[in-house]
Amino acid sequence: MYFGEYTTRLDDKGRITVPSQYRKIMEVLGHDVWYMTRGFDRSIFLFHREEWNKLRGQVGKYSSMNARALDFRRLFFGSVAEVRHDPQGRMAVPQHLREHAGLNGEAVLIGVDDHIELWDKNAWRAFQSSNEAEFKAMASQLFVGEEGNDAATEKGGRVE
């Protein structure tokens, strides 16, 4: 599981330094190969090999003749780079992904459980600010349900 927020910096060669906390998890879990691709909201997604293979399987269920699925495949798979961190903990970020995310200085790595995301620091702060008001509503929908009833604790109109 990857979690937390870490500030890093893009160096002159287009590399970021992966925080030691993530590198320790990577080593324990054997996550040495990563797939870096365009993410949502101008982020970059990083998936370890196992998670990447699960995603490929899910996307592979859709026919290449499905125009929407084909468009997604083009955008998602067309930007993929296989990466590893070097002995100093640095990972190269390809130019096309740096452009997608607007990376050119300070960046943020965030752990999102099954994957890691790389953001331009200012873009990440803007995303957080624009979603702060909805944070509580998001939690309610995920954990309680849209109607506001917690199915795990409510029976017959009474809470136990």
Summary of the structure (lengths in Angstrom):
residues: 160
radius of gyration: 18.5
end to end distance: 32.4
largest distance: 62.4
contacts: 418
relative contact order: 0.20
helix: 41%
strand: 28%
